[in-house]
Amino acid sequence: MGRSGALTLWQQIMLDVFAPPIITAIWWLFSAGWSGLLGTSESDVVKSWRRPAMWTVLAVCYILMFGITAYAYFFRHR
């Protein structure tokens, strides 16, 4: 016997859409603070890796969120 999730499908999709940008913004702030704390925030090397890393974090968050939702809906809902 399966147990229903805490959120409905539409609530989960809304969470999947809005949570990754918030998580990425928090990561961006932490990475900026850390590089500022280390004194490397003006370094060209640090500036060159933060932007691609931000897009990577955002993409991974979206893949994970929608993957978990798809798994819960298609495989756990049976």
N, C-alpha and C positions, 0 to 999 in steps of 0.2 A: 504494500500500500504506500503510495507516494504522498509526500507532504507538500502542500503548496508553498510557494515562496512568500517572503514578507512583502514584496512589491508586485503589483500587477505588471503585465508585459509593457504597457505604455509608460508606466512609472520607471521601469527599468531602462527602457530606451531613452527616456529623458535624462536619466542619470548617466547613461552611456554617452550622451551627447555633451553634457555640461561638465562632467567631472574631469575628463582629461585636460581641458584647457586650464582649469583651476589647479590641478596637480602640476602641470607644466609651469604655470606662473609661480607656484611655490618653489619648484626646483630652480627656476631662473633667479628668484630672489636669494635663495640659499647659495647658489653658485656665485652670484655677484657679491654677496656678503663675504663668502669664503675667500674669493680672490682679492677683495678689498682688505680683508684681515691679513692676508699674506703679503699684501703690497704689490700684487701683480695685476691689478685691475686695468692698468694702462698698457700692459704688454700686448704687442700685436699677436703673439702666439695664443694668449688667453682669449683675446677677442675673436680670433679665427676659429677656435674650437667651440665656443659657447653657442653660436648660432646653429651650426649643424647638430650639435648635441641637443639643443632645444627641440628641433624638429624630430630628432630620433626619439626623444622622450615622449613627445606628443603622439607620434605614430605608434609606438609600443603601447602606450596607454589605451589608444583607440582599439588596437588589435586585441589587447587583453580584455577590455570591457565588453566589446561586441562578441568576442569569442566565448566568454563566460555566459553571456546572455543567450547566445545561440545554443550552447551546450545545455543550459538549463531548460530552454524551451523545447528543443527538438529531441533531446535524449532523456532527460529526467522527467518529462511530462507524460511519458507513455504509461 
